[in-house]
Amino acid sequence: MVRKIILIASFFIVMLSGIAIGETEYFEENFKALFFDLFITKELENPPIFEENPSKFIDISNENDVKQKRAEAINHIWKMGNDIPKTNFPELIEKNIDDNRFDDIANLQQIDKLTIDMKYDVNSIAYHFIPIESNNKIIIYVQGHDGGFVLGKKTIEYFLREGYSIISFSMPLIGMNNQPIIETEVGKIKFSSHKYFEFLEAENFSSLIYFFEPINSSLNYLEKNFDYAEYNAIGISGGGWTVTLYSAIDERISNTFSIAGGVPFFMRSLDKNFGDYEQRFNEFYQISNYLEFYLMASLGDDRKYVQIFNKFDPCCFSGDQFYIYEDDIKNKISTIDEGYFTIYVDEKTRLHEISDFSLDKINTELKN
């Protein structure tokens, strides 16, 4: 009884938190978790897995294979050759802006606002959080499909306290990013969902650029104007997917942390795990599958790739069977190059979130 009273109180805290930060999605997503905890006592089931030999999907044997896979993925996204374009920069930088949603964050000196404009008038707005006391390292933070990066305020503040600068992104069409009306071959459409990106695919254009170019342009800007000793990346849900694939193709990223950010295709039997358009675009994943992207994100001197899953996640990728492919990735790393890969499962939280458990694991990995 006491437990239910505590959980009901938590429900109202979640509701008020969502209203306070102006993100009703926060309330809707986490209400499902509280409902589950209040009224359903059985454990979540693991998704059915029928594949017994995941290693057969990793068609990478040496550094040349890695370079080839990266080059093909980069060319598919940018359609400009085999190298990530280093001359792209944000169109607008606004220094020391005011945003009262972040006024109470500790160790914050200023926020700079970056605007990246892309084809068909799709844009991306990023915030560069600069700490008062800095360790001269920066974290790329990417929020998922559930709302703008303000939902990651807890994570942003946690690492600002640790001395990290943060550059935060929302996924395309979400948060402060626009939702333009675009003329397509099937007529004018308001792009309010990632599923519409399919209408833009062409021989000379990939809509995947909307997920990765904002990070690239911002990194180019940071490299030119700051002297950060290390670039790291953290993402939740669709943001975890984003930082995984970006780190796989851009070796500038040292340490990458994906929380509830996706699993290989053979573990997506449940509809809730199937993913949005960008997570299952067949042509792109014929270049490299998820296991290969995990491997590429892990490889390199002083590089790490860490996955964290919430066992009782009400959204997606729940369970505890993720270790099925962990040794396959580790074994491949040992035969190719330096690198690091590991998986953690949070068995306490029942939310689709970056929990205290996850924050502490990330912080420990960053310091080791």
Secondary structure, DSSP 8 states (H G I E B T S, - for coil): -HHHHHHHHHHHHHHHHHHHTT-HHHHHHHHHHHHHHHH--S---------S-GGGG----SHHHHHHHHHHHHHHHHSS-SS--SS---SEEE-S---GGGTT-TTEEEEEEEEEE-GGG-EEEEEEEEESS--SEEEEEE--TTS-GGGGHHHHHHHHHTT-EEEEE--TTSTTS---EEEETTEEEE--SGGGGGGG-BTTB-TTHHHHHHHHHHHHHHHHH---SEEEEEEETHHHHHHHHHHHH-TTEEEEEEES----GGG--SGGGS--GGGS-HHHHTT--HHHHHHHHHBSTT-EEEEEEETT-SSS--SS-GGGGHHHHHHHHHHHSSB-EEEEEESS--SSS--HHHHHHHHHHHH-
